[in-house]
Amino acid sequence: MGQIWAAASLVTFLLVGQTTAADQAQEAETARSKAEALEEKAAPDGNKAQPTPAQIITKPQAQAVDPTGDESLDDAITCLARSIYWEARGEGDAGMEAIANVIMNRTGVEGFPNTICGVVKQGEEQGACQFSWWCDGRSDDATEQEPYSHAKEIARKALNRQLKDRTGGALYFHNRKLAPKWSRKYIRTVDIGEHVFYKPVGDDAR
């Protein structure tokens, strides 16, 4: 009798595990689909109406995407969250949200790609990436679960248009310890955490 109970319990456990994995995969797919639609709205010529409740990415959906931090960077949530993670993990909400702001501000603007992943990966063909973590020769995996989960939550809110722009419309930033020559061409908007932010003069976004 004990063996029968143990076998039944094991079968139930396995079935529950399979159901949970399937549910998570479905949540992730839903999140990716919603993010693609929201990404189009984020472009300068996109629909500026606020997303409806049905269009908004939920927290469980966002967290289901790239759960182990080592998946390919081929969807908006993963590309945005990894950038937030690598550029500003440990800085707190303000610093992490500011990185998200810059990426969202760039998306679709003249001189930048039309997608978030395109923005994040821009320049890799020339070996001069806009975001150094993307082509520094090191692993791009997010290995710290808590800060990466937080980065995904900020990415979710950015795509849902639930974040205020802390940067004043910035398209560029650099670490405060550096003083790159290119920064002289732009308007300094704000210092947040470890970074200094800039916007172009007029419509020049190059």
Secondary structure, 3 states (H helix, E strand, C coil): CHHHHHHHHHHHHHHHHHHHHHHHHHHHHHHHHHHHHHHHHHCCCCCCCCCCCCCCCCHHHHHHCCCCCCCCCCCHHHHHHHHHHHHHCCCCHHHHHHHHHHHHHHCCCCCCCCCHHHHHHCCHHHCCCCCHHHHCCCCCCCCCHHHHHHHHHHHHHHHCCCCCCCCCCCCEEEECCCCCHHHHHCEEEEEECCEEEEECCCCCCC
